[in-house]
Amino acid sequence: MRSLPIPFMPIYKQFAILFLFVAVLLTACAEKPKSVNGKYSFYILGKNGKEYLMQSDNLSNGELKPEISGTELDGSEMDRDVFVKNGFYYHLNRKSPLFTKFKLKNGKFERVAAVKLENFSIENFNWISADTLLLTGLNVKGYNQPEYALISVGSMKLISRGLSGIPKPKGKFTSMSIGFLERNEDKLFVGYTYHVAVETSNYLTSDTMYFSTLTYPEMKLLKTEKDSRSTYPGGINTIQPYSFADFKGDHYFMSCPGIALGNRPEMPTAIFRIKAKENKVDQDYFFNISNSAIQNHAYGMWYLGGDEAIIRSERKDLFKGLGDHYSTAHFEFYILNLKTKSVKKLNLPLDKGTRKQCVIVEGNTAYIAVNSTKEGNNVWLYDIKAGTLKKGIRLSGDTDFILRMDKLRD
């Protein structure tokens, strides 16, 4: 005798249970795994203040939700100034104080190795080689002592650490900022400026930029030059890039005197050039962004190839002050021709978030992450040759800000 499928249960209830089982199974399959060994990485600030790390294999289409596909981060151990190289994440926790190498595996953020770095605040990182990392920074207590740390990231061992030859602040100046570093064989060319403390959380910046040439790896001072055409050269590149070398080896950097960095808005945001293999700023080159059609300050610069770069410029008519600078959507993206000094505005929604790592350039495509109040959070694809834009992957759900978008491997 054939037994009943489920004893004493009416057939309509059997079908109801079957449909419920299938629905649960489909829902589970639809949710993406917690970790994907992707090509790209997103650092997400959620609407409820949570922070997530999330990977993706593409930026051109689809949709990701950090609460489903992301890994929630421990805010006491991780921050937005994490940076990536060859699939690994690097971050300095100043409270520990450990400079740590992480990886994302099976939905978990795992520590690989760490090296102790006490009383050190990173201003810039530079890859000397695939395995050797140079950190330039300041002491945490005072931000007035320029230092360096040279690290082998393969073994996570400290090769050397010490004081750099950059002059300390003196006189009325109480602290400083190191904006960029360029290496030319056995020489380092470093841009920086000095600050005057006004209140506990406020400062003013010198009206002058300083540039020192140091020996490498000894970090001994050879010479120092000044330039007063603008101030605050570059910025902390663990958060956002402000310099690059072009196809000829010429090095470009942007000054940032706006209220969010230099706090000298009466001075112009400008782009400067250092010719290949020269350890001095080219006095014949000055691209005044604030006096161009942009008519505003800018933060962040990315190289597109050839003579072109992209910058992220604030709209001073759309925010009231530093208090709403981050939360108000007022940033625009412009394409710059470094040779002709022409500018072209991209037809993108207004972006929010004062400083972000939000552009990746691959071949003929620039991927631009935009947090729009009206259109949501999307990555846009800019075709560099055709000059066209189209919408790519969407980040939804708990996403409030895309703080970082990084290419995981070169």
N, C-alpha and C positions, 0 to 999 in steps of 0.2 A: 504494500500500500504506500502511495506517495504521501509524504508528510507535508503539512502546511508550511509555507515560507516562514511565517511568524505565528506561533500558536495563539489562537483566541484573539487575533488582532484583525479588525476589518481591513479590507483591501485599500480603501481610500487613505487610511492612516499609514499603511505601508508605503504608498506613493508619496505621501507628505514627508515622511522621514527620508525617503530616497532623494527627493528634491532638495531637502534641507542639507543633506550630506554633500550633494553635488555643488550646491551654492557655497558652502564653507570651503570645499576643495578648490573651487575656482577663485574664490577670494584669496586664499592662501597662495595660490599660484600667481595671482596678479601682483601681490606684494613683492617687490624686488628684494633680493637678499641684502642683509645689513652691510656687506662689504663687497665691492667689485674691484678686481685688480685692473683699474681703468688707466686711461692715458692722461686723464685730467682730474684735478682735485678742486673741490669747493669748500670754503670755510664759511659757514652760515651762522648768522645771528638770528635766532628765532623771535617770534612775536612776544613770547613770554620770558625773554631774556636768556633762554637756553642757547648753547652754542654747539654746532654740529660740524663734523667733517664728513664729506661725501665724495665719492669717486664716480666717474662716468667714462664710458668708452668713446662717447662722441658728444659734440656740442651743437650739432646741426639740427637735431630734432628730438622729439620725445618730451617727457615730463618727469621731474623728480620731486619727491617730498622728503625733507630731511628726517621727519619723524618716522618715516617708513624705511628709506634707503640709506639714511645717515647713521653715523655713530656719535652719540652724545658725548661731549667732552667735559672733563673736570676743570672748572674755571680756576681752581687753585693751582693747577699744574700747567694749563695751556692758555694761550692768548693768540690774538690775530697776527702777532709778529713772528709766527712760525714761518719757515721757508723750506722749500723742497729741492731735492737733488737726487736723480736716479732712483726714484721710488721711495726715498726716505724723507722724513720730516725732521727738522732741526729747530730746537727752541731753547732759549735760556730762561730758566726760572730763577729770578734773582733772590727769592726767599730761601731756596733750598741750600745753597746756590749751585745749581747744576745746569750745564749745557748738555742737553740730551738728544740722542738720536732715537727716533720712533719709527714704527711701521704700522700700517693698518692691515690687520689680518683677522679673517673670520669675524668681522664686525666689531673688533676690539682694537683700541689704540694701545699698542704694546711698546714698552721701553726696550730698546736694543742694547744701548750702552750709554754711559754718561761720563763727563769729566767735570771736575769741580772748578768753578770760576767765581771766586768771592769778590764782592765789591766791584762788579763790572757791569756796565750797561752798554749794550750793543748800539752803535750808531750806523755802522755799515758792515756788510759782509762781502767778501770777494774770493772767488775760487781761483787760487793760484795754479792748481792742477785739479784733476778729477778727484784726487784723494786729499789735497791740502787746502785748508780753509783759513783765510786771514780775517780775523775780526778786529775792527777798529772801534774803540769806544771810550767811555769816560767812567770815572769812579761814581758809584751810586751816591755817595755822601758828598754832595757839592757840585757834581758835574763840571769840575774845573781842572781835572787831571787827565790829559789824553794818554791812552794806553793802547796796547795791542795784545792779541793772543793768536798764536799760530797753532793749528790743530790738525792732526792726521785723523780724518773721519773714518778711515778703514778700521783702525784699531781704537779710535776715540781716545788718543793720547795727546797730551799737551806737548808740543814740540818746544815752544818757547813762549814766554810772556814777559812784558816789561813796559816801561814808559816809552812812548814814542817821542820823536824830537820836535813835535809841534809845540810852539810856545803856549804856555798857560795864560789865562786871562790875568790882567793886572790893572791897577788904577781903579777906575770906577766899574770896570767889568768884573762880574762875579761868576759867570758860567759861560759855556760855549757849546757850539753844535758843529759836528763834523758831517759835511754834506755829501762828499763823494771821494773816491780814491781811484786813480788810474795807475796801472803798472806799465812801465817801459823797461823791460829787461831787468837791470839791477837798480832801477830808480822807481820811486813812488811819488806821484803827484797828488796832493791832498788839498781839497777845498774846505774852508771852515769859516766861522764867524763867532763873535762874542756877544754876550747879553748882559744887561743890567737888570737886577731884580727890582721890581716896583712894589709888588705886594707878594703875599705868600704864593699865589697861583698866577701871577702875571709878571711879564718882563717886557723890556724893550731891547731891540737888536741894534748893534752898531750899524752905521751907514756904509760900512766898508766890508768887502770880502777879502779873505786872506788865502794865499796859496803857498804851500811849502813843498819843496822837493826834498825827499828823504832817500837815504840809501836803503837797499833791500838785500838781505834780511836784517841788517843791523839796526835800521830805523833811526839813523843819525841824520840830523838836520844839515842840509847843504845850503839852502837859500829860502827866503820868504819874499813874496811879492804882494801888492795890494791892488784892489780895483774898487772904485767907488761909483761905478755906473749902476749898480744895484746891490742887493745884499741877500744874505742867507742862501748860499750856493747849494742846491740840492736838498736832500732831507734823508731821514732814516729809511734805508732801502729794504729793510725787513718788512715794511708796511706798504711802500709804494716806490717805484723807480723814478729817478729824475735825471738819468744820464745814460749814454750808450756810445759805442764806437760804430762808425758807419763802414761802408764797403771799402773805403780808402784807408781806414785806420784812423781817421780824424775822430776826435772825442768831443761830444756835445754834452753840455749840462745846462739845466735850467735853474735860475734863481727863484726863490719863493718868498718875497717880502709881504705877501698877503696876511690877513689877520690870523689865519690858522697856523702859520709857521713863523715868519719873520716879524710879524706885527709892526711892519713899517709900510702901510698901504699907500703912502705918498710916493714911494719909490716903485719903479716899474718891474713887473715880471719880465724876464728876458732870457734869451738863449745865447750861450757863449760857446766858443770853439777853441779846442786845443789841437793843433795840427799834429799829424802822425809823427811819433818819435820826438816830439818837442815837449819840454817840461815848462811851458809857459802859456798863458792865455793869449790868444790872438787878438791884439788890440784893434785890428782892422775889421773884426766881425762883431756885430751887435744886433740881435734880432729882438726888437722891442715889442713884446706881445701886448702890453697894456696900451701901446700907442697905435696898434694895428686896428683892423675892423673888429677885433674881439673886445677891446676897450675894457678889459677886466683882468683880474689876477688868475693864475692857474696853478694847479698842483698835479704832478704826475705827467710823465712823458715816456712814450714807447716808440721804438724805431720800426718803420714799416718796410725799409729797404730803399735803395737808390738815394734820392734826396728828400724823402718824405718821412715825417713822424706824426704821431697823433698826441694831442694833449687834452686834458680835462680842465675846463675853465669855469670859474664861478660866475654867477650872475648877481652882481652886487645890488641890483634893483629888486631882487626877490627875497632877500633875507634881511633881518633887522640887526643882527649882531652875531657874535660867536656862539651865543646860547642856542640859536636855532640853525646854525650853519650846517650841522650834521643831519638834522631831521627834516629840513625843508628841501624839496626837490628843486634844485636851481643850477645844476651842473650841465654844461654842454660839451660836446666833443668836436674838436677842430682838426682838420688835416693841414699840416704845415709843409710848405716847400722850403727847405733849409737854404737852398741856393738862391731862389728868387725872392724869398721872404713873403710869399703870398699865403693866405689862409682861406680855408673852405670849411664851412660849418656842415656837419653831418646831420641829416634829418632823423634824429633820434629823440625819444621822449626825454624830458628833463630827468636827470639822475639825482639821487640823494646819497649822502654819506661823504664826509669831508675828504678822507683819504682812503683809497682802496687799491688793491692789486686787481684790476678789472679788465685787462687787455692781454690777449695771447695772440701772437703773430706766427702763423705757419704758412710758408709759401706765399701764395697770392691771397690769403684770407686773414683778416684781422677779426678775432672773436672779441666782442665787447659786451660785458655784463652790465646791465642797466637795472637799477631799482626805481621803477616808475610808480608814483602815487596813483596814477590813473590807469596805466596799462599792465601793472604787475611786474614781476621779476623775470626777465628774459635775457638770454644771450643772443646778440645780434651778429650776423655775418656780414662783414664789409668786404666786398670784392675790390681789392686794391687797384687792379688794372682797369676794371670796368667802372669803378666808382659807384657801385650799386649796393643796396642794403636789403637784407631779408632777415626775418625772425627765425631764430634757432630754438634750442632747448628752453623749456620753461621750468622755472623753479617755483613751486607753489606750496600749498600746505602751510607749515609753520614758518616758512621763509619770510623774514622781514628785510634783512640786508645780506647781500652777497659780499662779504668782507674781503674774500680772496678767491681768485680763480687762477690756478697754476697748472702748468704743464709738468707732469710728473717725471718724465724722462726726456732728455735732449734727443 
